[in-house]
Amino acid sequence: MDPSQRSQIFFREIFTVPTQERVRDLVASTGVGAFANRIVNAMAPGHLVAVLESICARELQSYLDDSEDVVVAGSMQCRHLAPIPPGARVKISGWVTEVADREATFCVQASDEQEIVCEGQIRLTIVERSQIERRLQRKCEAIARRELFTNA
């Protein structure tokens, strides 16, 4: 893919926050018990960053051959600026600010109906699909070996 094509990537879309992406739900799923009930009823910042990353990856992947390459996160630097209640409509926008041979950096911003709630940069890397699949397979095999011995 021609890097100049990647430098033209821009998106703007609306995301409605589902109720199951609350900080309270995320903390409760970690097993810390009653502490989860003391947390505010807002979207988990990690979920918002995951949404931002997935949209950036989707946009970059659309310029690649799915059978050969896959987009993976390189780094993320996001500032969470305000709480987002479940059901809020969040306007998400992003654009490419830097392009390298196998990388692209996006500037991202999310706003609810009142204010900017998150802004930052997400750097994505283009990796050969076969390479990442081999690495994942080795790790899955190691997990299977561990499970074999811990269940014995």
Residue, then its C-alpha position, 0 to 999 in steps of 0.5 A: m500500500d502506498p503510504s500517501q493513501r494512508s495519510q489521507i485516512f479520516f473518520r467521524e462517527i457516532f457511538t452509543v455507549p452500551t450499558q454493559e461497558r460501565v466501569r462498575d461492570l468491568v471492576a466487578s468482572t475482576g472479582v474484587g466484589a463489593f468495591a464495584n458497587r462504590i464506583v460511578n456508573a460511567m463508561a470504562p475508559g478502557h472500553l472507550v480506548a478499545v473503541l477508538e483503537s478498533i475504529c483506527a484499525r478498521e480504517l487502516q486495514s481497509y487499505l490492506d490485503d486481509s490475507e497477508d497483513v493485519v493491523v495491531a496496536g503499537s502504542m496508545q496515549c489517551r487522556h480521559l477528560a470526563p465521565i460518559p454515562p451509559g446511553a450517551r452518544v459519543k462523536i468519535s473522530g480521528w485522522v492520520t498524523e504520521v505515516a511510516d513504512r509499516e506504521a500509522t499514527f492517528c490523532v483521536q478525539a471523542s466528545d459526548e453531547q456536552e464536552i470532549v471526553c477523551e483525546g490522544q494518539i494511537r500508533l498502529t503497526i502493520v504485521e504479516r498475518s502469518q507472523i502474528e499467527r505463529r506467535l499466537q500459536r506458540k503461546c496457545e501451545a504453552i498455555a495448553r502445556r501449563e494446563l496439562f500439568t496444573n490439572a494433573 
